[in-house]
């Protein structure tokens, strides 16, 4: 009999599952939108723009997006240290899909209204 780890190994390395997992949390796509609207943005400014997110969750989400090359992090050698985040080319490529959400929601409402009749 296979161990549980061996059974799930194909699922765990599935590219689709891994991509969806990155955007499964509510903050990743919101951060992409905020950075697309504001350009290069400092950490504290991101905290102000998204007041519901804790600094710990913001930091972790930024690290995840940076690991996936969707945002870049630039540290300025100043006192105090200034750190800015901005979308990479890969991150910018996601913006049109995320912005299409308005259209998706419009169609969803039409569909739900039609189903309820």
N, C-alpha and C positions, 0 to 999 in steps of 0.2 A: 504494500500500500504506500502511496506517495505521501510525503509530509505535506502539511498545509502550505508551507512556503513554496514547495516545488509545484504544487497544483496551481497556485495563483501567480506564478512568475510571469506567464505570458500576459495576463491581464495587467499586471503592474507595469510592464514595459510597453504596453500598447500606446502608440503615439497619440491617438485620438483621446484616450482617457487622460493622458498626462496633460495635454493642452487644455481640455475642458476643466481639469482640476485646478489649473492655474487661474482660470477665470471664474471658478465656481464660487469664490467668495465675493461679497458685494463691493469690496473696496478696489480691486484691481482695475476693473473697467472704469469706475468712477475716477480713479487717479489718472488713467489714460486720458479721459475727457478733460479733466481739470488742467493737466499739463498741455494738452492740445490748445486749450483756450488761453492759457497764461504764458506759454513758452517756458523759458528757464525760470524755475521757482525754488525758493529756499524752503527748507524743512518747516520752519515756523510759520511761513506763509501758507503752506499746505495744511497745517493744523488749523489755521484760521478759515481757510476756504472750505474745509471739511470738518466742522466742529464736532460731529458725532464720533469721529474715529479717535481712538486712544493713541498716544505717542508710540506705545509698544507695537500696536497693530500696524500703524502707519510705517514705522521703521521696518517691520518684517515684510510688509507688502512691497515696499520700495526695494528691499534686498532681493525679493523674489523676481520682481520685474527687471531688476538690473542683471540678475543671473541669467535671465532669458533674453537679454539684449534688447529689451523693449524700452528701457530708459537708460540714460547715462548719468553718472554722478561725478560732479566736478568739485574738488576741494581747493579752496583758495587759501594760500599761506598767509593768513592775516590773524590778528589777535583782536577779538575772538575769531576762531576759525569760521569761515563761511562755506557752506555746502549748498550747491544748487543741483537740481534735477531737471532733466529735459528728456523729451522723447527721442529715441533713435529713429533711424529710417524704418526699421521694422515696427516700432511702436506707432509711428505716423501712419503706416499702412493699415493699421487696425481702426483708425478713427472713422473712416467712412462707414464701416460695418456697424460700429457702435452708434454713430449718428443716425443710422437707418432705423433705429429703434422707434422713432416717432411714427414712421410709416408702418412698422410692424404692429404697434399698439393701435393705430387707426384701423387697420385691417382686422385685428383681433376683436375690437369693439363691434365692427360691422358683422363679423362672423357670429359673435355671441348674441347679438340682437336678432339675427336671422334664425339661430338655433332655438331661441326662446319663444319664437312665434308659433 
